[in-house]
């Protein structure tokens, strides 16, 4: 798959997200790094309801005083009822009171994705941090955008490790497997940051004391305390898995990632396997790959840069 590089300009991106503690870290890192031109933030129902995640996105954006448009998606996945996450609390961002944040639900995220891509052909990378509902709806509505998308960087899937929502499926693909299936069948260049890679980086609450921006440190530590409680109780982890922040870091420093070409399809029908990322492991059967999957991350590079940017 050919990836178009533009070394002279910052990457132009759309962040499609469902904040979420790890989404919050991803957003803050990208906003503070100034390494990308963020054309829009689109919100998708996933970690919490579309109202909650859109409010949370606005609250995070307000912390940075950046003026970036936020467009909300629809209330449900493309075919199923919404299943929200447990680990982020009732609001989707436990530990951060966003209840008084002014926000609006536009309901037009797929249309805005189409519009921005057409205005910037072959220039837009979509960073997909939640279920792929918005991206799939945009593709269904206007397939002419498929060859115009520079790249799709996805946090999702579990290749060789257990799922975190059912035995085999990662949460984002579990919530909307039909959307993931549709996206993976396209020719859009894709990079997948799966649980296999995310499980390599585990942080503790005390690590966030390294943030030199004291007001942000004071805000994030209670959030991470809630997040780690949810992860330990629901997923059995021994620390904080920062999932979406790793996907965001790929846009900042892709050289910190080792990639492997794979052929991956998404299970949509299984009673026990809905959302499973099914990889063709019989090498002689692989006639064409459809995604580059992250196999390794330079952990120390990520941690160093995460706290450097959050300290601004």
N, C-alpha and C positions, 0 to 999 in steps of 0.2 A: 504494500500500500504506500502510495506517495504522499508524504507530508510536505506541505508548502511552508517554507521558512521565510520569514522576513526579518533579517538581522538588523535592519536599519530602524525599525519601529517596534514599539512595545506591542505585544499581542493584544488584539481586540477581542474581548470576551463578553459572553452572557453568562451570568451565574444563575443557575436554576437550582433552587434550594428549598429546604423545609426546616428552618432553624427551630430546635436542636442545638445542644451544647457544642458538638463537634463542628456543626455548620457555623456556629458563632465564631469559633476559633478560625475557621477557614476564611470567613468574611473579613474578620479583623486583620488577619495576616495579609490578605490581598489588598485591602483598603490602605493599610499602613505601609506596605512595601513599596507602593507606587511603581510596581513592575508591569502592570497591565492597564490597558484602557478598558474600564468596565462600562459597557454601553447600556446595560440594564441588569437589574436583579429581577428574576421571575420566581414566583413562589408556587410550590406544589404541595398538595395535601399528602402527608406522609407521617412524619414524626408526631404531628398533631393536626388539628383541623386547619382548613385553609385560612380561617380567621386568625387563629392563634399564630400560625407560622408567618403570616403576613405582618401581623403586629410585631412579632419578634424580629423579623427582618428590618422593619422600620426602626425599631428601638436600637438595634445594633448599628445601623447606618447613622442614626442620630449621635451616637457616641463619637463618631469621627468627623461630624459636621460636613461630610461630603454630600454633594447634591447629585444623586444618581436615581433615575426613575425606577420605581418598583411596580411591577405588574403581576397581579395574582392570577392563578389558574382556577380550575374548577374544583368543586367540593369532593369529587370522587375520582377513583381510577377509571380507566376507559370502559371497563365492563363490570367491575366488582364493587362491593361496598368497601368503604375505607376501614382499614385496620391500623390504628395508631400505635406508636411505640410506648413502652412502659418506662424505659430508663430515663426519659426526659421530664417526667412529672406531668401534672395535669395541664399546665400552660404550654408545655413543650420546651420550656426554658427555666426549670425550677432553680431558684436561687437568685433570679433577676426579675424584679417586679416590673413587668412591661404593661400592666393593666391600664395605666393612664396615658399610654402612647397613642397619639392620633395617627390613624392610618386609613387607607381606603381599599376596598375590594373592587378591582377593575374587571376581573373575570375574563381577561383577554390575553393572557400570557402566550398561548399558542400563536395568536395572530401577530403579537408583537415580535415573537421570535422570527416568524416569516418576514415581517417588515424589515427588521434589522439585518437579517441575512441578505435580503435582496438589495438593501441599500449599501451593503459592504460585501459584495460577492467574493468568495474564496479568501475572506479575511477573518471571519468570525470563528473562534473556538467556543463551543458550549461546554461549560463546566457543570456537569450534572451531579448534584450532591444528594438528590432525593430520588423517589420513584420517577420513572421516565415518562410519566403521563403527559406532561406538557410537550416534550420533544416528540412523542409518538403522535399526539393530536396535531402538531404542526405539520409533520410529515404526511399524515392522512389528509389534511386539508389542502396541502400544496406540495406534491411530490417534486416539483421543479426545484425545490430548495436543496434536495439531496446532494447534487454535485456542486452546490455553492457553499457548503459548509466545509470550512478548512479542517476542522478536527472536533471530535467529541471525546472529552475526558470524563470518564464515568467512575464514580465510587459505587461499587456494587459487586455482587457475586461472591461465590466461594468455589474455588477450583479443586483444591486438594485437602481442604480443611472442613470441619463441621460448619453448618449454618449457625446464624445467631437468631433466627426466627423459627425455623423448624430444623429437622435433623440435617438438612442439606442446603437450605436456602438462606441467603443473606436478606436482611430486612427490606431493602429497596426493591429488589426483584420479587420478593414475596408479596409485597403490597400490590404491585401491578405487573404481574408476569406477562400479561398480554402486551403491555407497552414495551417491556424489555425485549420480548420476542420480535415485535415489529421493528424495533430499532436495530437489533442485531442482524436482521435479514437485509438491511440496507448496505450500500457500498460506502457509506460515510466512513472515513478513517477514524478508528476508535482506539483509545487507550483505556484499559481497565485497571483500576486500583481495587483489587479484591480483598476479601478478609485475609487471604494468605499473606499479603503484603502488610495489611494493617496490623495484624497480630504481632508483627516484628517490633512495633514501637509501643511501649507501655510506659506511661508517665504516672507520677504520684502527685497528690495535691501539693506537697512541699516544693515540687519542681516549679510551681507557679510563683513562688516567692522570688524567683530570679527576675521577674518582670520589674524593671526600674521605674516604669510609669506607675506611681503609687495609687493613683485613683483607679486605674484599670486593674491593677493587682487586687485592690480591695473589692472590686466588683467580681472579678473572675474566680477568686478562691472559693467563695460560697457556692458559685455555680458548679465548680468542679467537685466540691464536696457532695452536692446533690447527685451529680453525674456518676461519680464513683460508687455511691451507694446503690444507684440503679443498676449499674453494670455488674457489680459484685453479686447483687441479689438475683438479677434476671439472667445474666449471661455467664456468671461464674468466673469472671476475670479476677486478676490480682492487682488491677490498677486501671488507669484511664486509657482507653483506646480512642485515639483522636481521628479515626476514620477520614472524615471529610477534609480535615486540615492537611492530610497527606496528599489527597487528590489536588488540593489547591497548590501545594508546594511543587507539584509537577510543572505547573505553569511558571513558577519562579525559577526552578533549577532542575530541568529535565535530566541533566547529566548525573544527578544523584540517584537515578533510577535505572535498574537493569530490566530490560523488556524481553519478552519471548513471544514470537508469533504463534497464534493458536486459532483453532476453529471451535467456536463456542455457540451452542444453541440454548434456548431457555425453555424449560419445561412449563407448560401451562395447564396440563390436565391431571397430573398425578394427585391422588388423594393425600399422599404423604410427601410428595416431592415438588409441589407447586413452587415455582420460582427458582428451581435448581439450575445452576449453570452447568450444562452438560458439555464436557470437553471431549473432542475426538483425540483419544490417546494412542490410537493405532496409527503410527506414523505413515504407514503405507497407504492408509485410507484418506489422508489429508491431501486433497487436490487443490484446495484454496483456503487460506486463512482469512479471518474476518475481524480480528482484533489483536492488538498488542497488549499482552498482560504483564503487569509489573511482577517480577519475581523476587527482586531484592531492592532495598532502600538503604541509602547511606544514612543510618539512624542519627549519628552525631551531627551530620550536616543539617538535617531537618531540625533537630532540637535546638541547635545553636541559632539558626535563622528564625525559628518560631519565636523564641524569646527576645531576639534582637529586634524584630519588627514590633512585637507587642510592647516593647519598652519605649517605643517612640512616643 
